[in-house]
Amino acid sequence: MKKNIQTLTIVALALLGSSCAAPAILPKPQVPIDSVPAQQEAALRLGPDIRVDRRKSEVIIRSQIASRNGFLEQLVCKAGTREHESLLAVEAAPKMIHAALLAAGFTAGSPGSWSELPPDAAGNPVLAFQPPTGSAVELFVRWESDGHINERALCEWVRGSVSGAAQSEPAQFPCNRFVFAGSHIRPNPKSLGPGEHYVADYTGSVVGLVTFGDEVIAFEEVIPDRVDVAPAMWESWTDRIPVEGTPIELVIRRPK
């Protein structure tokens, strides 16, 4: 059942132990990572792309723009997987993001799911939803432009589709409705050989919008992953998204 996350927990605990033994001031990386003064960081690093600030319960991940146009099924994906349907892509392995969230004090839950039940008496389809669980998280993006550091809620880069819609203004995407679902650990498919794998490493689901059931971070409302059941609704808000190639930080925080 809910995942054998011992390995991820051990990684997080090892990081906590090493940080307590000898907290070091980390060198400043390139902008926008160094937008936070070094004396305020006291941060752990999980490779070159992830920083953990335990005092703030905050995880910062180096990212890049994936898609500025079109419908979205993910908000963040692993590079080389779902860029065509995601706002951001990250080079960091999803399992290391999981470990970083554990180190920052978040608790993993379970991804959501949905299923089709027998039709009702009138022949109408019936769906059953199992919402995701886990610590609530808030998602922000941070980048530099014209010498200034900008920070916005990631939800501000998403809008309701206006294609063929009657309304003049796009629907606002709801903020602060994401949880640390934690993906799963499953037996390897034959292509990976013997052993187990962290599912999001294989599929690329880092921050999900549509419910595939493998997300590290999941939208709290279950949205079926079939357009015949739940037509695509949310798309990139192109005018608000920096140009491709802009260095971006994905900032994951505990809600205040």
N, C-alpha and C positions, 0 to 999 in steps of 0.2 A: 504494500500500500504505500502511502505518501512517502515516497522516495527515500532511497538510501542516500542521505546527504551527509553521511559521516565524513567523507573526504572533504567536502566543501567546508564543513564545520571545523575540521582540523586545520585547514588552511587559514580560516579566519582567526582561530584561537592562536595559531602560531604567530600570525601577524600581530595580534594583540600582545602576546608575550614578549616578542622582540621589541615592540615599541615601548613597553613599560621598562625594559631593561636599559635602553639607551636611546631616548628620544633625540632625534637629530634634526637640525634645521636643513630642510631640503633645498638644493639649488633651484633657482627660478628657471622654469622652462620658457618656451617662447609664448608670446601673446596668443590667445587670451588667458592661458593657464596662470601667468604671473600677474593677472589682475588682482589677485588676493595677496596682500603683503606677506612676505616670507615669515615675519615674526608672528603672524596670525594663523599660519597653516597648521603647524604641529601635525602634519599629515603622514599617513602611510601611503606607500605606492605599491600597486600590484602591476608591475611591468611599466612600460612607457606611457600607457594610455589611461590608467585609472588611478585616482587619488582619493583617499578616504580621510575625512576630517571627523574624528569620533566626537570631538567636543560639540560640533554642530549637528551630529547625526546626518552627515552629508557625504554623498559620493559624487565625484566629478569625473566625467569620461570624455576623452578627446573624440570628436565626431566630425563628420563631414556631411554636406548637403547631399541627399540621395536623389530626391525628385521634387521639383517645384511646381509640377502640374499633374492633374489627374486625380482619380479616386484613390483612396487610401484603405489599405487593409492592415497596415502596420504604421506605427509612428517612428519606431526605430528598429533596424534590422542589423544583422551581422553582414559586414561587407562581403559581396560576392553571392548574396542570396536573393533578397527581395527588394532591391533598390527601386524597381519600377512601381512599387506600391507603398513606399515608405518615405517619410520626410528626411530622416537621418540614417546614416550607416556608421557603424563602429568597427574598428579593427580588433578590439578586445574580445576575447572569448566570452560568450554568455555565462559560462560557469564561473569565470573570474569576477564578473559583475555580481553574480549571486554571492560569492564569497565576500566581496566588498560590502554588499548590503548587510550581510551577517556581521561583519566587523564593525559596521557603523551602528549596530544595535537594532536592526530591523528583523522581524520574524517572518519566515517564509510560510505561505499557506499552500493552496492548491489552485491550479488553473481552472477556469470555468468549463462547462460543457453543455451540450444540448442534444436532444434526441427527438425523433418523431414517434408519437404514440398512435394507436389506431384512431381513425377518424371518429368524430362524434356522431350522434344519431342523424344529424342532417348531412353527414358526409364531409363536414369541414375538417381541414387538417388540424391536428392537436400537437403542440410542441411542449416539451418539458425542458426547463432551464435549470442548471445548477451554477449559480454565480461563483466567481472566484473568491478566494479568501486570502488573508495575509495582512501584514501591516500596511496601513494607508501611506501613500507617498505623494509628494508633489513634484512635478517635472518642470524644469526651467531650461532655457537655452541662453547662452552668453557668448557674445562675439564682439570684436572690435571693428569700428568704422570711423574714419575721419578722426582718429586719435581718441575716440571715446569708447568706453566699454558699455555695451547694451545688454540688458537682461530682460527677458520676457518669459511669461508662462508659455510652455510649449503648445498649449491648447490654442493660443492666439494665432498659430500658423495653420489652423484647421477651420474650415467653414462648411456649412451645409451646401449641397450642390444647388446652383441656381440655373442649371441647364433645363430649359423648358418649364421652370417654376414660375408661379404667378407672382410671388413676392418680389419686391424690389430690393430688399436687403437679405443677404444670406443668413441662414440660421446660425446662431452662435454655438460653438462646440462647448459642452460643459467641462469646466475645469475641476481639478481636485477630485477626480473620481477613478483613481488608479490604485492598485494594491500590488504588493510584492508576492506574486503567486508562486514563483520558484520553479517553474517548469517541472520536469520529472527526470529520474534516472531509469533507463530501460535497458533490457538486453539488446546487444548490437544486432542490426540487420546483417545478413550474410556479407554485404559489401564492406562492412567494417571489421570483419573477423570476430574471433571470440572476445567475450567480455561485455561490458556495459558502457553506455554513453549518456551524457547529459543531453536531453532531447533538443533543447534550444541551440546547442552547438551544431547539431546536425541540420536543423530546419532554418535557423537564423532568426527566430522570433525573440526579440529583446523587449520592446514595448508594443504589445498588441492592441489593436483596435477591434478588428473582427476576432471572434473566438475560435481559434484553431485548437486550443487546449494544450499548448506547449509553451506558453509565454513565460518569460522571467517576470515581467511586469504586465498586468492585465487590466483592461478597462473593466470597471465593476459591473457594467451592464452586458449581459450575454447578447452578442450579435452573431447570428448563424453565418457560417462561412459559405453559404450558397445564395446566389443572387435570386434564384427562383423562390427562396424562402424569405430573404431579407434584402431587397434591392439596395444597391450601393447608394449611400447618402452623403458621406463625408469626403471632402476633397482638400487638396492643398490650397492655402490662401496665398497665391503666388506673389501678390503685391507686398506681402509682409515678410517674405522669406529672402534672406541675403542671396547674392549671386552664387552660383556653383563655384566651389573652390575656396569659399570663405571658411577659415578655421572656426569651428564651433565647439563649445563645451556643452554637454548634456549634464545638468545638475539635478541630482535626486535628493530631496530633502524630506524630513519629517514634517507633516503639517503642524502649524502653530495653533 
